[in-house]
Protein backbone atom coordinates (compact mmCIF):
# COMPACT_ATOMS: atom_id res chain seq x y z
CA UNK A 1 0.00 0.00 0.00
CA UNK A 2 1.17 3.56 -0.71
CA UNK A 3 1.02 5.39 2.61
CA UNK A 4 2.70 8.35 4.25
CA UNK A 5 5.89 7.51 6.09
CA UNK A 6 5.05 9.72 9.06
CA UNK A 7 2.91 8.08 11.74
CA UNK A 8 0.64 10.02 14.06
CA UNK A 9 -1.54 9.12 17.01
CA UNK A 10 -4.76 7.39 15.86
CA UNK A 11 -7.71 9.75 15.61
CA UNK A 12 -11.25 8.99 16.52
CA UNK A 13 -14.64 9.70 14.99
CA UNK A 14 -17.79 10.00 17.09
CA UNK A 15 -21.17 9.42 15.52
CA UNK A 16 -24.26 11.36 16.73
CA UNK A 17 -25.10 11.02 20.46
CA UNK A 18 -27.47 8.20 21.44
CA UNK A 19 -30.39 9.31 23.62
CA UNK A 20 -31.87 6.72 26.05
CA UNK A 21 -35.63 6.27 26.56
CA UNK A 22 -35.06 7.61 30.07
CA UNK A 23 -34.93 11.15 28.69
CA UNK A 24 -38.50 10.74 27.46
CA UNK A 25 -39.51 9.31 30.84
CA UNK A 26 -38.10 12.40 32.57
CA UNK A 27 -40.06 14.67 30.20
CA UNK A 28 -43.30 12.90 31.10
CA UNK A 29 -42.45 13.10 34.80
CA UNK A 30 -41.95 16.86 34.52
CA UNK A 31 -45.26 17.27 32.70
CA UNK A 32 -47.08 15.26 35.38
CA UNK A 33 -45.19 16.82 38.30
CA UNK A 34 -44.17 13.33 39.42
CA UNK A 35 -40.88 12.39 41.07
CA UNK A 36 -38.74 9.40 40.15
CA UNK A 37 -39.37 8.03 43.63
CA UNK A 38 -43.12 8.07 43.07
CA UNK A 39 -42.71 6.49 39.62
CA UNK A 40 -40.59 3.71 41.14
CA UNK A 41 -43.34 3.00 43.67
CA UNK A 42 -46.03 2.98 41.00
CA UNK A 43 -43.93 0.55 38.87
CA UNK A 44 -43.04 -1.69 41.77
CA UNK A 45 -39.26 -1.36 41.31
CA UNK A 46 -36.41 0.06 43.34
CA UNK A 47 -35.34 3.69 42.92
CA UNK A 48 -31.85 2.46 42.05
CA UNK A 49 -33.09 0.30 39.18
CA UNK A 50 -35.29 3.13 37.88
CA UNK A 51 -32.30 5.49 38.04
CA UNK A 52 -30.26 3.04 35.91
CA UNK A 53 -33.19 2.76 33.51
CA UNK A 54 -33.46 6.53 33.11
CA UNK A 55 -29.71 6.78 32.47
CA UNK A 56 -29.90 3.99 29.88
CA UNK A 57 -27.49 1.71 31.73
CA UNK A 58 -30.12 -1.07 31.90
CA UNK A 59 -32.38 -2.25 29.11
CA UNK A 60 -36.03 -1.19 28.94
CA UNK A 61 -37.77 -4.59 28.76
CA UNK A 62 -41.19 -5.54 27.43
CA UNK A 63 -42.44 -5.86 31.04
CA UNK A 64 -41.23 -2.35 31.84
CA UNK A 65 -42.82 -0.99 28.66
CA UNK A 66 -46.18 -2.45 29.64
CA UNK A 67 -45.93 -0.85 33.11
CA UNK A 68 -45.15 2.52 31.55
CA UNK A 69 -48.19 2.07 29.31
CA UNK A 70 -50.46 1.91 32.35
CA UNK A 71 -48.82 4.86 34.09
CA UNK A 72 -48.39 7.30 31.20
CA UNK A 73 -51.10 6.00 28.86
CA UNK A 74 -48.56 5.53 26.05
CA UNK A 75 -48.59 2.16 24.25
CA UNK A 76 -45.84 -0.29 25.13
CA UNK A 77 -44.60 -0.46 21.51
CA UNK A 78 -43.69 3.22 21.72
CA UNK A 79 -41.27 2.49 24.58
CA UNK A 80 -39.90 -0.64 22.90
CA UNK A 81 -39.20 1.35 19.72
CA UNK A 82 -37.41 4.03 21.76
CA UNK A 83 -35.25 1.35 23.36
CA UNK A 84 -34.41 -0.30 20.03
CA UNK A 85 -33.52 3.06 18.45
CA UNK A 86 -31.35 3.92 21.44
CA UNK A 87 -29.42 0.64 21.32
CA UNK A 88 -28.92 1.00 17.58
CA UNK A 89 -27.66 4.58 17.93
CA UNK A 90 -25.51 3.53 20.87
CA UNK A 91 -23.71 1.03 18.69
CA UNK A 92 -23.11 3.66 16.04
CA UNK A 93 -21.90 6.23 18.55
CA UNK A 94 -18.98 4.13 19.75
CA UNK A 95 -15.60 5.66 19.08
CA UNK A 96 -14.18 4.74 15.69
CA UNK A 97 -10.40 4.89 15.55
CA UNK A 98 -8.49 5.40 12.34
CA UNK A 99 -4.86 6.00 11.48
CA UNK A 100 -3.00 8.50 9.35
CA UNK A 101 -2.68 5.77 6.74
CA UNK A 102 -6.45 5.52 6.41
CA UNK A 103 -6.77 9.30 6.14
CA UNK A 104 -4.27 9.27 3.29
CA UNK A 105 -6.14 6.52 1.44
CA UNK A 106 -9.46 8.36 1.87
CA UNK A 107 -7.95 11.54 0.41
CA UNK A 108 -6.52 9.91 -2.75
CA UNK A 109 -9.68 7.93 -3.54
CA UNK A 110 -12.09 9.75 -5.92
CA UNK A 111 -14.73 9.93 -3.18
CA UNK A 112 -16.98 12.59 -4.80
CA UNK A 113 -17.35 10.41 -7.91
CA UNK A 114 -18.19 7.34 -5.82
CA UNK A 115 -20.80 9.39 -3.96
CA UNK A 116 -22.24 10.80 -7.19
CA UNK A 117 -22.65 7.26 -8.54
CA UNK A 118 -24.39 6.23 -5.30
CA UNK A 119 -21.76 3.85 -3.91
CA UNK A 120 -21.00 5.84 -0.74
CA UNK A 121 -22.75 8.51 1.35
CA UNK A 122 -21.83 12.08 0.34
CA UNK A 123 -19.66 13.89 2.91
CA UNK A 124 -16.75 16.31 3.06
CA UNK A 125 -15.46 15.11 6.43
CA UNK A 126 -12.45 12.85 6.00
CA UNK A 127 -13.35 10.95 9.18
CA UNK A 128 -16.74 10.03 7.75
CA UNK A 129 -15.16 9.15 4.41
CA UNK A 130 -12.99 6.57 6.19
CA UNK A 131 -16.06 5.02 7.84
CA UNK A 132 -18.10 4.91 4.62
CA UNK A 133 -15.17 3.56 2.60
CA UNK A 134 -14.70 0.74 5.11
CA UNK A 135 -18.34 -0.18 4.51
CA UNK A 136 -17.92 0.13 0.73
CA UNK A 137 -14.89 -2.17 0.64
CA UNK A 138 -16.17 -4.46 3.40
CA UNK A 139 -13.04 -4.10 5.55
CA UNK A 140 -12.51 -3.08 9.17
CA UNK A 141 -9.50 -0.96 8.20
CA UNK A 142 -8.62 0.60 4.84
CA UNK A 143 -5.02 -0.53 5.21
CA UNK A 144 -6.32 -4.09 4.92
CA UNK A 145 -7.18 -3.59 1.27
CA UNK A 146 -5.46 -6.28 -0.74
CA UNK A 147 -4.26 -5.96 -4.27
CA UNK A 148 -6.64 -7.69 -6.66
CA UNK A 149 -5.02 -9.80 -9.36
CA UNK A 150 -6.48 -8.71 -12.66
CA UNK A 151 -5.53 -8.25 -16.30
CA UNK A 152 -6.65 -5.00 -17.80
CA UNK A 153 -6.25 -2.40 -20.52
CA UNK A 154 -5.32 1.11 -19.44
CA UNK A 155 -5.37 4.40 -21.26
CA UNK A 156 -2.36 5.75 -19.36
CA UNK A 157 -0.22 3.51 -17.16
CA UNK A 158 1.81 6.42 -15.76
CA UNK A 159 -1.19 8.26 -14.33
CA UNK A 160 -2.83 5.25 -12.73
CA UNK A 161 -4.26 5.80 -9.26
CA UNK A 162 -4.03 2.42 -7.54
CA UNK A 163 -6.74 3.24 -5.03
CA UNK A 164 -9.10 4.57 -7.70
CA UNK A 165 -8.59 1.31 -9.57
CA UNK A 166 -9.36 -0.66 -6.40
CA UNK A 167 -12.61 1.32 -6.13
CA UNK A 168 -13.50 0.51 -9.72
CA UNK A 169 -12.82 -3.17 -9.19
CA UNK A 170 -14.85 -3.16 -5.97
CA UNK A 171 -17.78 -1.74 -7.95
CA UNK A 172 -17.47 -4.71 -10.31
CA UNK A 173 -17.50 -7.13 -7.36
CA UNK A 174 -20.69 -5.55 -6.02
CA UNK A 175 -22.38 -5.53 -9.42
CA UNK A 176 -21.36 -9.13 -10.10
CA UNK A 177 -23.06 -10.30 -6.92
CA UNK A 178 -26.39 -9.54 -8.58
CA UNK A 179 -25.64 -11.69 -11.63
CA UNK A 180 -26.35 -15.40 -11.36
CA UNK A 181 -23.95 -17.50 -13.39
CA UNK A 182 -23.16 -21.14 -13.92
CA UNK A 183 -19.80 -22.44 -12.72
CA UNK A 184 -16.95 -21.04 -14.78
CA UNK A 185 -16.29 -23.18 -17.85
CA UNK A 186 -13.46 -22.18 -20.21
CA UNK A 187 -14.50 -24.75 -22.81
CA UNK A 188 -18.04 -23.35 -22.88
CA UNK A 189 -16.60 -19.87 -23.27
CA UNK A 190 -14.64 -20.92 -26.34
CA UNK A 191 -17.80 -22.46 -27.82
CA UNK A 192 -19.65 -19.17 -27.39
CA UNK A 193 -17.20 -17.12 -29.47
CA UNK A 194 -19.29 -17.37 -32.70
CA UNK A 195 -22.39 -16.29 -30.77
CA UNK A 196 -20.54 -13.31 -29.31
CA UNK A 197 -19.39 -12.30 -32.78
CA UNK A 198 -22.92 -12.44 -34.17
CA UNK A 199 -24.11 -10.08 -31.46
CA UNK A 200 -21.87 -7.37 -32.91
CA UNK A 201 -24.44 -7.09 -35.69
CA UNK A 202 -27.13 -5.99 -33.24
CA UNK A 203 -27.63 -2.52 -31.81
CA UNK A 204 -29.45 -3.74 -28.70
CA UNK A 205 -27.18 -6.59 -27.66
CA UNK A 206 -26.27 -6.08 -24.00
CA UNK A 207 -28.92 -8.16 -22.22
CA UNK A 208 -28.28 -11.16 -24.47
CA UNK A 209 -24.52 -10.74 -24.08
CA UNK A 210 -24.80 -10.81 -20.26
CA UNK A 211 -26.94 -13.96 -20.44
CA UNK A 212 -24.48 -15.72 -22.77
CA UNK A 213 -21.55 -14.83 -20.53
CA UNK A 214 -23.43 -16.20 -17.51
CA UNK A 215 -23.75 -19.54 -19.32
CA UNK A 216 -19.95 -19.78 -19.28
CA UNK A 217 -19.67 -18.68 -15.64
CA UNK A 218 -18.80 -15.06 -16.38
CA UNK A 219 -20.46 -12.04 -14.78
CA UNK A 220 -20.28 -9.19 -17.29
CA UNK A 221 -20.69 -5.69 -15.84
CA UNK A 222 -20.36 -2.23 -17.30
CA UNK A 223 -19.32 0.55 -14.91
CA UNK A 224 -19.01 4.30 -15.25
CA UNK A 225 -15.49 5.59 -15.58
CA UNK A 226 -13.68 6.74 -12.43
CA UNK A 227 -11.16 9.57 -12.61
CA UNK A 228 -7.62 8.29 -12.14
CA UNK A 229 -8.19 4.79 -13.50
CA UNK A 230 -7.74 5.21 -17.25
CA UNK A 231 -9.21 1.73 -17.54
CA UNK A 232 -11.28 0.30 -20.37
CA UNK A 233 -11.63 -3.22 -19.04
CA UNK A 234 -10.54 -5.58 -16.28
CA UNK A 235 -10.91 -9.32 -15.77
CA UNK A 236 -10.54 -11.24 -12.53
CA UNK A 237 -11.92 -14.27 -10.71
CA UNK A 238 -13.84 -14.36 -7.46
CA UNK A 239 -12.18 -15.90 -4.42
CA UNK A 240 -13.78 -19.30 -5.07
CA UNK A 241 -12.47 -19.33 -8.65
CA UNK A 242 -15.91 -20.46 -9.85
CA UNK A 243 -16.94 -17.14 -11.41
CA UNK A 244 -14.98 -14.84 -13.71
CA UNK A 245 -15.85 -11.15 -13.70
CA UNK A 246 -15.39 -8.95 -16.74
CA UNK A 247 -15.79 -5.24 -16.10
CA UNK A 248 -15.94 -2.79 -18.99
CA UNK A 249 -15.99 1.00 -19.01
CA UNK A 250 -18.44 3.06 -21.03
CA UNK A 251 -15.61 5.36 -22.02
CA UNK A 252 -15.77 6.25 -25.70
CA UNK A 253 -19.33 4.89 -25.94
CA UNK A 254 -18.84 3.44 -29.40
CA UNK A 255 -19.63 -0.18 -30.17
CA UNK A 256 -16.40 -0.98 -32.00
CA UNK A 257 -14.29 0.05 -28.97
CA UNK A 258 -16.64 -1.82 -26.65
CA UNK A 259 -16.41 -5.03 -28.67
CA UNK A 260 -12.66 -4.94 -29.02
CA UNK A 261 -12.26 -4.43 -25.26
CA UNK A 262 -14.75 -7.22 -24.56
CA UNK A 263 -12.89 -9.69 -26.79
CA UNK A 264 -9.57 -8.52 -25.33
CA UNK A 265 -10.79 -9.58 -21.88
CA UNK A 266 -12.24 -12.83 -23.25
CA UNK A 267 -8.85 -13.61 -24.75
CA UNK A 268 -7.15 -13.03 -21.41
CA UNK A 269 -9.38 -15.73 -19.95
CA UNK A 270 -8.83 -18.13 -22.82
CA UNK A 271 -5.08 -17.55 -22.86
CA UNK A 272 -4.36 -17.77 -19.13
CA UNK A 273 -5.37 -21.27 -18.05
CA UNK A 274 -4.01 -20.72 -14.52
CA UNK A 275 -6.67 -18.11 -13.73
CA UNK A 276 -4.00 -15.88 -12.19
CA UNK A 277 -4.12 -12.36 -13.58
CA UNK A 278 -1.78 -9.60 -12.39
CA UNK A 279 -2.90 -6.02 -13.02
CA UNK A 280 0.08 -4.38 -11.33
CA UNK A 281 2.89 -5.83 -13.48
CA UNK A 282 1.29 -5.44 -16.87
CA UNK A 283 3.47 -7.12 -19.47
CA UNK A 284 3.49 -5.19 -22.80
CA UNK A 285 4.31 -8.37 -24.74
CA UNK A 286 1.37 -10.21 -23.19
CA UNK A 287 -0.96 -7.29 -23.88
CA UNK A 288 0.19 -7.11 -27.50
CA UNK A 289 -0.35 -10.84 -27.85
CA UNK A 290 -3.87 -10.53 -26.38
CA UNK A 291 -4.64 -7.58 -28.68
CA UNK A 292 -3.70 -9.70 -31.69
CA UNK A 293 -5.82 -12.60 -30.45
CA UNK A 294 -8.84 -10.34 -30.04
CA UNK A 295 -8.37 -8.68 -33.41
CA UNK A 296 -8.09 -12.00 -35.21
CA UNK A 297 -11.08 -13.52 -33.45
CA UNK A 298 -13.18 -10.56 -34.49
CA UNK A 299 -11.82 -10.57 -38.04
CA UNK A 300 -9.87 -13.68 -39.19
CA UNK A 301 -6.32 -12.65 -40.06
CA UNK A 302 -6.01 -14.39 -43.45
CA UNK A 303 -9.33 -13.05 -44.73
CA UNK A 304 -8.55 -9.56 -43.47
CA UNK A 305 -5.11 -9.54 -45.10
CA UNK A 306 -6.52 -10.65 -48.44
CA UNK A 307 -9.23 -8.01 -48.30
CA UNK A 308 -7.00 -5.10 -47.30
CA UNK A 309 -4.33 -6.00 -49.87
CA UNK A 310 -6.67 -4.68 -52.57
CA UNK A 311 -6.82 -0.91 -53.22
CA UNK A 312 -10.59 -1.17 -53.50
CA UNK A 313 -10.85 -2.17 -49.82
CA UNK A 314 -11.39 1.46 -48.86
CA UNK A 315 -14.71 1.65 -50.75
CA UNK A 316 -17.74 1.48 -48.49
CA UNK A 317 -19.64 -1.08 -50.55
CA UNK A 318 -16.64 -3.42 -50.40
CA UNK A 319 -16.25 -2.93 -46.65
CA UNK A 320 -19.93 -3.77 -46.21
CA UNK A 321 -19.60 -6.91 -48.35
CA UNK A 322 -16.50 -8.06 -46.49
CA UNK A 323 -18.10 -7.48 -43.08
CA UNK A 324 -21.11 -9.53 -44.16
CA UNK A 325 -18.89 -12.35 -45.39
CA UNK A 326 -17.11 -12.65 -42.01
CA UNK A 327 -20.32 -12.00 -40.00
CA UNK A 328 -19.12 -8.91 -38.18
CA UNK A 329 -20.37 -5.33 -37.88
CA UNK A 330 -18.80 -3.10 -40.58
CA UNK A 331 -17.92 -0.56 -37.89
CA UNK A 332 -15.48 -3.08 -36.42
CA UNK A 333 -13.82 -3.53 -39.82
CA UNK A 334 -13.53 0.24 -40.21
CA UNK A 335 -12.13 0.57 -36.67
CA UNK A 336 -9.36 -1.93 -37.36
CA UNK A 337 -8.51 -0.38 -40.71
CA UNK A 338 -8.20 3.04 -39.10
CA UNK A 339 -6.06 1.65 -36.29
CA UNK A 340 -3.70 0.13 -38.86
CA UNK A 341 -3.76 3.36 -40.91
CA UNK A 342 -5.40 1.69 -43.90
CA UNK A 343 -8.13 4.32 -43.61
CA UNK A 344 -7.92 7.95 -42.43
CA UNK A 345 -9.77 8.69 -39.18
CA UNK A 346 -11.83 11.36 -40.93
CA UNK A 347 -13.84 8.92 -43.07
CA UNK A 348 -16.83 6.71 -42.19
CA UNK A 349 -17.17 8.45 -38.83
CA UNK A 350 -20.84 7.50 -38.42
CA UNK A 351 -20.68 3.77 -39.18
CA UNK A 352 -19.94 2.59 -35.65
CA UNK A 353 -23.12 2.83 -33.56
CA UNK A 354 -23.11 4.24 -30.07
CA UNK A 355 -23.67 1.86 -27.21
CA UNK A 356 -27.19 1.14 -26.04
CA UNK A 357 -26.61 -0.11 -22.52
CA UNK A 358 -29.36 0.80 -20.06
CA UNK A 359 -29.41 0.25 -16.31
CA UNK A 360 -25.94 -1.25 -16.21
CA UNK A 361 -25.48 -0.56 -12.46
C-alpha positions in Angstrom: 0.0 0.0 0.0 1.2 3.6 -0.7 1.0 5.4 2.6 2.7 8.3 4.3 5.9 7.5 6.1 5.1 9.7 9.1 2.9 8.1 11.7 0.6 10.0 14.1 -1.5 9.1 17.0 -4.8 7.4 15.9 -7.7 9.8 15.6 -11.3 9.0 16.5 -14.6 9.7 15.0 -17.8 10.0 17.1 -21.2 9.4 15.5 -24.3 11.4 16.7 -25.1 11.0 20.5 -27.5 8.2 21.4 -30.4 9.3 23.6 -31.9 6.7 26.1 -35.6 6.3 26.6 -35.1 7.6 30.1 -34.9 11.1 28.7 -38.5 10.7 27.5 -39.5 9.3 30.8 -38.1 12.4 32.6 -40.1 14.7 30.2 -43.3 12.9 31.1 -42.4 13.1 34.8 -42.0 16.9 34.5 -45.3 17.3 32.7 -47.1 15.3 35.4 -45.2 16.8 38.3 -44.2 13.3 39.4 -40.9 12.4 41.1 -38.7 9.4 40.1 -39.4 8.0 43.6 -43.1 8.1 43.1 -42.7 6.5 39.6 -40.6 3.7 41.1 -43.3 3.0 43.7 -46.0 3.0 41.0 -43.9 0.6 38.9 -43.0 -1.7 41.8 -39.3 -1.4 41.3 -36.4 0.1 43.3 -35.3 3.7 42.9 -31.8 2.5 42.1 -33.1 0.3 39.2 -35.3 3.1 37.9 -32.3 5.5 38.0 -30.3 3.0 35.9 -33.2 2.8 33.5 -33.5 6.5 33.1 -29.7 6.8 32.5 -29.9 4.0 29.9 -27.5 1.7 31.7 -30.1 -1.1 31.9 -32.4 -2.2 29.1 -36.0 -1.2 28.9 -37.8 -4.6 28.8 -41.2 -5.5 27.4 -42.4 -5.9 31.0 -41.2 -2.3 31.8 -42.8 -1.0 28.7 -46.2 -2.5 29.6 -45.9 -0.9 33.1 -45.2 2.5 31.5 -48.2 2.1 29.3 -50.5 1.9 32.4 -48.8 4.9 34.1 -48.4 7.3 31.2 -51.1 6.0 28.9 -48.6 5.5 26.1 -48.6 2.2 24.2 -45.8 -0.3 25.1 -44.6 -0.5 21.5 -43.7 3.2 21.7 -41.3 2.5 24.6 -39.9 -0.6 22.9 -39.2 1.3 19.7 -37.4 4.0 21.8 -35.3 1.3 23.4 -34.4 -0.3 20.0 -33.5 3.1 18.4 -31.3 3.9 21.4 -29.4 0.6 21.3 -28.9 1.0 17.6 -27.7 4.6 17.9 -25.5 3.5 20.9 -23.7 1.0 18.7 -23.1 3.7 16.0 -21.9 6.2 18.6 -19.0 4.1 19.7 -15.6 5.7 19.1 -14.2 4.7 15.7 -10.4 4.9 15.6 -8.5 5.4 12.3 -4.9 6.0 11.5 -3.0 8.5 9.4 -2.7 5.8 6.7 -6.5 5.5 6.4 -6.8 9.3 6.1 -4.3 9.3 3.3 -6.1 6.5 1.4 -9.5 8.4 1.9 -7.9 11.5 0.4 -6.5 9.9 -2.8 -9.7 7.9 -3.5 -12.1 9.8 -5.9 -14.7 9.9 -3.2 -17.0 12.6 -4.8 -17.3 10.4 -7.9 -18.2 7.3 -5.8 -20.8 9.4 -4.0 -22.2 10.8 -7.2 -22.7 7.3 -8.5 -24.4 6.2 -5.3 -21.8 3.8 -3.9 -21.0 5.8 -0.7 -22.7 8.5 1.3 -21.8 12.1 0.3 -19.7 13.9 2.9 -16.8 16.3 3.1 -15.5 15.1 6.4 -12.4 12.8 6.0 -13.3 10.9 9.2 -16.7 10.0 7.7 -15.2 9.2 4.4 -13.0 6.6 6.2 -16.1 5.0 7.8 -18.1 4.9 4.6 -15.2 3.6 2.6 -14.7 0.7 5.1 -18.3 -0.2 4.5 -17.9 0.1 0.7 -14.9 -2.2 0.6 -16.2 -4.5 3.4 -13.0 -4.1 5.5 -12.5 -3.1 9.2 -9.5 -1.0 8.2 -8.6 0.6 4.8 -5.0 -0.5 5.2 -6.3 -4.1 4.9 -7.2 -3.6 1.3 -5.5 -6.3 -0.7 -4.3 -6.0 -4.3 -6.6 -7.7 -6.7 -5.0 -9.8 -9.4 -6.5 -8.7 -12.7 -5.5 -8.3 -16.3 -6.7 -5.0 -17.8 -6.3 -2.4 -20.5 -5.3 1.1 -19.4 -5.4 4.4 -21.3 -2.4 5.8 -19.4 -0.2 3.5 -17.2 1.8 6.4 -15.8 -1.2 8.3 -14.3 -2.8 5.2 -12.7 -4.3 5.8 -9.3 -4.0 2.4 -7.5 -6.7 3.2 -5.0 -9.1 4.6 -7.7 -8.6 1.3 -9.6 -9.4 -0.7 -6.4 -12.6 1.3 -6.1 -13.5 0.5 -9.7 -12.8 -3.2 -9.2 -14.9 -3.2 -6.0 -17.8 -1.7 -8.0 -17.5 -4.7 -10.3 -17.5 -7.1 -7.4 -20.7 -5.6 -6.0 -22.4 -5.5 -9.4 -21.4 -9.1 -10.1 -23.1 -10.3 -6.9 -26.4 -9.5 -8.6 -25.6 -11.7 -11.6 -26.4 -15.4 -11.4 -23.9 -17.5 -13.4 -23.2 -21.1 -13.9 -19.8 -22.4 -12.7 -16.9 -21.0 -14.8 -16.3 -23.2 -17.9 -13.5 -22.2 -20.2 -14.5 -24.8 -22.8 -18.0 -23.4 -22.9 -16.6 -19.9 -23.3 -14.6 -20.9 -26.3 -17.8 -22.5 -27.8 -19.7 -19.2 -27.4 -17.2 -17.1 -29.5 -19.3 -17.4 -32.7 -22.4 -16.3 -30.8 -20.5 -13.3 -29.3 -19.4 -12.3 -32.8 -22.9 -12.4 -34.2 -24.1 -10.1 -31.5 -21.9 -7.4 -32.9 -24.4 -7.1 -35.7 -27.1 -6.0 -33.2 -27.6 -2.5 -31.8 -29.5 -3.7 -28.7 -27.2 -6.6 -27.7 -26.3 -6.1 -24.0 -28.9 -8.2 -22.2 -28.3 -11.2 -24.5 -24.5 -10.7 -24.1 -24.8 -10.8 -20.3 -26.9 -14.0 -20.4 -24.5 -15.7 -22.8 -21.6 -14.8 -20.5 -23.4 -16.2 -17.5 -23.7 -19.5 -19.3 -19.9 -19.8 -19.3 -19.7 -18.7 -15.6 -18.8 -15.1 -16.4 -20.5 -12.0 -14.8 -20.3 -9.2 -17.3 -20.7 -5.7 -15.8 -20.4 -2.2 -17.3 -19.3 0.6 -14.9 -19.0 4.3 -15.2 -15.5 5.6 -15.6 -13.7 6.7 -12.4 -11.2 9.6 -12.6 -7.6 8.3 -12.1 -8.2 4.8 -13.5 -7.7 5.2 -17.2 -9.2 1.7 -17.5 -11.3 0.3 -20.4 -11.6 -3.2 -19.0 -10.5 -5.6 -16.3 -10.9 -9.3 -15.8 -10.5 -11.2 -12.5 -11.9 -14.3 -10.7 -13.8 -14.4 -7.5 -12.2 -15.9 -4.4 -13.8 -19.3 -5.1 -12.5 -19.3 -8.6 -15.9 -20.5 -9.9 -16.9 -17.1 -11.4 -15.0 -14.8 -13.7 -15.8 -11.1 -13.7 -15.4 -8.9 -16.7 -15.8 -5.2 -16.1 -15.9 -2.8 -19.0 -16.0 1.0 -19.0 -18.4 3.1 -21.0 -15.6 5.4 -22.0 -15.8 6.2 -25.7 -19.3 4.9 -25.9 -18.8 3.4 -29.4 -19.6 -0.2 -30.2 -16.4 -1.0 -32.0 -14.3 0.0 -29.0 -16.6 -1.8 -26.7 -16.4 -5.0 -28.7 -12.7 -4.9 -29.0 -12.3 -4.4 -25.3 -14.7 -7.2 -24.6 -12.9 -9.7 -26.8 -9.6 -8.5 -25.3 -10.8 -9.6 -21.9 -12.2 -12.8 -23.2 -8.8 -13.6 -24.8 -7.2 -13.0 -21.4 -9.4 -15.7 -20.0 -8.8 -18.1 -22.8 -5.1 -17.6 -22.9 -4.4 -17.8 -19.1 -5.4 -21.3 -18.0 -4.0 -20.7 -14.5 -6.7 -18.1 -13.7 -4.0 -15.9 -12.2 -4.1 -12.4 -13.6 -1.8 -9.6 -12.4 -2.9 -6.0 -13.0 0.1 -4.4 -11.3 2.9 -5.8 -13.5 1.3 -5.4 -16.9 3.5 -7.1 -19.5 3.5 -5.2 -22.8 4.3 -8.4 -24.7 1.4 -10.2 -23.2 -1.0 -7.3 -23.9 0.2 -7.1 -27.5 -0.4 -10.8 -27.8 -3.9 -10.5 -26.4 -4.6 -7.6 -28.7 -3.7 -9.7 -31.7 -5.8 -12.6 -30.5 -8.8 -10.3 -30.0 -8.4 -8.7 -33.4 -8.1 -12.0 -35.2 -11.1 -13.5 -33.5 -13.2 -10.6 -34.5 -11.8 -10.6 -38.0 -9.9 -13.7 -39.2 -6.3 -12.6 -40.1 -6.0 -14.4 -43.4 -9.3 -13.0 -44.7 -8.6 -9.6 -43.5 -5.1 -9.5 -45.1 -6.5 -10.6 -48.4 -9.2 -8.0 -48.3 -7.0 -5.1 -47.3 -4.3 -6.0 -49.9 -6.7 -4.7 -52.6 -6.8 -0.9 -53.2 -10.6 -1.2 -53.5 -10.8 -2.2 -49.8 -11.4 1.5 -48.9 -14.7 1.7 -50.7 -17.7 1.5 -48.5 -19.6 -1.1 -50.5 -16.6 -3.4 -50.4 -16.2 -2.9 -46.6 -19.9 -3.8 -46.2 -19.6 -6.9 -48.4 -16.5 -8.1 -46.5 -18.1 -7.5 -43.1 -21.1 -9.5 -44.2 -18.9 -12.3 -45.4 -17.1 -12.7 -42.0 -20.3 -12.0 -40.0 -19.1 -8.9 -38.2 -20.4 -5.3 -37.9 -18.8 -3.1 -40.6 -17.9 -0.6 -37.9 -15.5 -3.1 -36.4 -13.8 -3.5 -39.8 -13.5 0.2 -40.2 -12.1 0.6 -36.7 -9.4 -1.9 -37.4 -8.5 -0.4 -40.7 -8.2 3.0 -39.1 -6.1 1.7 -36.3 -3.7 0.1 -38.9 -3.8 3.4 -40.9 -5.4 1.7 -43.9 -8.1 4.3 -43.6 -7.9 8.0 -42.4 -9.8 8.7 -39.2 -11.8 11.4 -40.9 -13.8 8.9 -43.1 -16.8 6.7 -42.2 -17.2 8.4 -38.8 -20.8 7.5 -38.4 -20.7 3.8 -39.2 -19.9 2.6 -35.6 -23.1 2.8 -33.6 -23.1 4.2 -30.1 -23.7 1.9 -27.2 -27.2 1.1 -26.0 -26.6 -0.1 -22.5 -29.4 0.8 -20.1 -29.4 0.3 -16.3 -25.9 -1.3 -16.2 -25.5 -0.6 -12.5 
